[in-house]
Each structure stands twice: as C-alpha cells, then as structure tokens.
C-alpha cells in the first residue's frame, strides 16, 4: 500500500541503499597494494601470517588495535538526537 508519493517498497529500498553505502564505505577503507614488512607507526615487524591474511597491511596488530580504539571513540552518530536514546 503506497502512502503519498512513496512507492510500495520505498522503505526497503532505502534500507538496502543505506546498507550498500555502508559496505562500500568500509571496503574503500581497506588497505591496498603490497603489505609492509614493518609497521609504519612503530617500526615493529609485521608477522608474515598477518601480511598474508590482509593484503596491503601497514600496521602491526598492536598499532592497528590502538587505531581501532581511537576510531571507535567517535562513531559519527549523534546518540543524543536519536530516538533510541530518548526511549531509555
């Protein structure tokens, strides 16, 4: 059942587009090119198994974990303005 100008499947199409954009954004941030043998941040050796598992890896496990923690602090999502935060 269409409401106003929106098509019958408009909500599902919007959800699909949002998911596809998110996947595209994450894939664009994946490392590319040859892997480094030493971490570009601390200079420590990057294990061969890590280099084989992640093509284009540039950081050792410790530095990558630190970067991931720093990036997780800012998600870009405004929880104060979201409906979920108002319901709690």
MARSEDREN-393263 format. One line per 8 residues: number of its first residue (from 1); their letters; for each residue y, z, x of C-alpha. Coordinates in nm, 2 decimals. Each point is the difference from the previous one (the first is absolute). Layout:
# MARSEDREN-393263
NUM> a> Y/Z/X; ...
***
This chain:
# MARSEDREN-393263
1> xxxxxxxx> 0.00/0.00/0.00; 0.33/-0.11/0.15; 0.30/0.23/0.00; 0.34/-0.17/0.01; 0.00/-0.27/0.27; -0.28/0.13/0.21; -0.33/-0.18/-0.01; -0.33/0.16/-0.11
9> xxxxxxxx> -0.11/0.07/0.35; 0.34/0.07/0.16; -0.08/0.36/0.10; -0.33/-0.09/0.17; 0.17/-0.29/0.18; 0.27/0.23/0.13; -0.26/0.25/0.12; -0.19/-0.28/0.18
17> xxxxxxxx> 0.32/-0.13/0.16; 0.09/0.35/0.12; -0.34/0.05/0.16; 0.00/-0.35/0.16; 0.35/0.08/0.15; -0.12/0.33/0.14; -0.31/-0.16/0.16; 0.22/-0.28/0.15
25> xxxxxxxx> 0.24/0.26/0.14; -0.28/0.20/0.16; -0.16/-0.30/0.15; 0.33/-0.12/0.15; 0.02/0.33/0.19; -0.35/-0.04/0.16; 0.01/-0.06/0.37; -0.05/-0.36/0.12
33> xxxxxxxx> -0.07/-0.16/0.33; -0.19/0.13/0.29; -0.07/0.37/0.02; 0.15/0.21/0.28; -0.22/0.18/0.25; 0.26/0.29/0.03; 0.21/0.16/-0.27; 0.35/-0.14/-0.02
41> xxxxxxxx> 0.13/0.35/-0.09; -0.17/0.24/0.24; -0.17/-0.23/0.25; -0.34/0.15/-0.07; -0.31/-0.22/0.00; -0.10/-0.15/-0.33; -0.38/0.02/-0.04; -0.19/-0.33/-0.01
49> xxxxxxxx> -0.15/0.08/-0.34; 0.34/0.05/-0.15; 0.12/-0.33/0.15; -0.30/-0.18/-0.14; 0.03/0.16/-0.34; 0.37/-0.06/-0.05; 0.12/-0.34/0.14; 0.35/0.03/0.14
57> xxxxxxxx> -0.01/0.38/0.03; 0.30/0.13/0.20; -0.03/0.38/-0.02; -0.27/0.26/0.09; -0.15/0.21/-0.27; 0.23/0.30/0.06; 0.32/-0.21/0.00; -0.11/-0.19/-0.31
65> xxxxxxxx> -0.08/0.33/-0.18; 0.35/0.13/0.09; 0.16/-0.32/-0.12; -0.20/0.01/-0.33; 0.11/0.36/-0.06; 0.37/-0.09/0.06; -0.02/-0.29/-0.24; -0.18/0.21/-0.26
73> xxxxxxxx> 0.30/0.24/-0.01; 0.21/-0.27/-0.15; -0.19/-0.20/-0.27; 0.31/-0.17/-0.14; -0.10/0.14/-0.35; 0.26/0.21/-0.18; -0.22/0.28/-0.15; 0.30/0.18/-0.15
81> xxxxxxxx> 0.08/-0.30/-0.22; -0.35/-0.08/-0.10; -0.15/0.09/-0.34; -0.30/0.16/0.17; 0.21/0.26/0.18; 0.19/0.09/-0.33; -0.33/0.06/-0.18; -0.11/0.27/0.25
***
